[in-house]
């Protein structure tokens, strides 16, 4: 797999992890929050690993059904996408 794709997934997952952590901090300290649609969007565009890891580590958004289902679903989608991408490139 090319380096740009790996770099993309690394950056988007780090960003998702950090954003979930910042949102947890803001929630505890009653500051302005990061919108849920932004957090979900980060998972949907490839940050599922970072989002899921931060949900577990920070115990953030774990009660919300949309996050409990949506983040793992986004992760599964991207794993399938990567498997497909690798398969297509190996068949050439």
C-alpha positions, -999 to +999 in steps of 0.1 A: +000+000+000+013+034-008+028+057+018+003+085+013-026+062+022-008+050+054+000+086+063-036+096+057-049+069+080-023+077+107-031+114+107-069+110+106-068+085+134-046+107+155-069+137+149-099+116+159-083+104+190-072+139+200-106+155+192-125+129+213-100+135+242-104+173+239-142+169+238-141+148+270-120+174+287-144+201+276-174+181+288-159+177+323-150+214+326-182+228+311-165+244+280-178+248+245-179+213+230-169+198+197-202+190+178-211+153+177-214+154+139-177+164+137-167+135+159-187+111+139-174+126+106-139+119+117-147+083+123-165+081+089-136+095+069-112+069+083-106+077+119-125+048+133-095+033+152-086+066+169-122+073+177-128+038+191-096+039+211-104+072+226-140+061+234-125+032+254-096+052+270-115+083+279-149+066+285-164+092+262-196+088+241-199+052+252-235+056+263-247+071+230-261+044+207-251+063+176-215+063+187-215+027+200-228+015+166-216+042+142-179+042+151-173+004+149-194+004+117-172+031+102-141+011+113-154-021+097-162-002+065-127+012+062-111-022+070-132-037+041-122-008+019-085-014+026-088-051+020-105-044-013-078-019-022-050-043-014-067-071-033-072-049-064-036-039-063-023-075-058-044-088-087-027-065-112 
